[in-house]
Amino acid sequence: MFIIKLGGSVITKKSKQECFRQNVMDNLAEEINKAGKEVILVHGAGSFGHILAKQYELNGGYKNNSQIKGFSLTHAMVQKLDSLVLNSLNDHGVPAVSIAPHSILKLDNHNLYEMNYKIFEDYLDKHFTPVTFGDVALDKKLGFSICSGDLLVKALAEHFKPEKAIFVLDEDGLYTSNPKTDENAEFIDSITPEKLKRLTTSLDDHADVTQGMKGKINTISELAGSGIDTVLLNGNKRERLYKTLIGEKTKITIVRGGKR
């Protein structure tokens, strides 16, 4: 089985609110169906969530009553995005079902406090494809905060021990520096967990409430420490996700789990 994270930068235009990239999502849905693998899918909130979450300062926790409106609006927006993702998956033969994070987990100072994994197990047993997503959620210490897609990938991967965790990005994988701002950035096709920890990546101009690539690198480091292989690939390039799922060679960055 595979756990796939569709980045918000791939399926939405992150700088423009409510801008869904339908063609990209349709291509990815088609590739997931064609590969025929057991999958849990996680997607980011992209422009449907980060702009409002930042506006209402939701990740810092409850400070005043105006944030209640912001929480509700943000949740409604990410649910809207999730419906678009589900429609695309189902239109392309993937039997997708939505599992909203706010209803199955609780955070504690941004960290996972509790989560119901059995609902994922039950849907997988019946050959559904569970879909979950970056969302707002209750937080034991802060009142509420952001549950990122990367946090969900980490929790699900550590529980289910997939063959691979796959991050679908808007770039080819990891680089020695940010390729969007540094023309001398060098592509990394394979990296050890030890070297990954030393890798620093500058944030994009539209840095979101979940820390962008820096947060992703931290998540991948933790996955590698749990012995889970992680792949990063470009979702804008046709067939890369499909080839990765079926084990064919394509342009990716792979981080091997454990010390290899």
Beta strands, then each sheet from edge to edge (+ up, - down):
strand 1: 2-6
strand 2: 39-43
strand 3: 96-98
strand 4: 105-108
strand 5: 111-115
strand 6: 129-133
strand 7: 135-139
strand 8: 143-147
strand 9: 164-169
strand 10: 174-175
strand 11: 187-188
strand 12: 190-191
strand 13: 230-234
strand 14: 253-255
sheet 1: 3+ 6+ 2+ 1+ 9+ 13+ 14- 12-
sheet 2: 4+ 5-
sheet 3: 7+ 8-
sheet 4: 10+ 11-
end
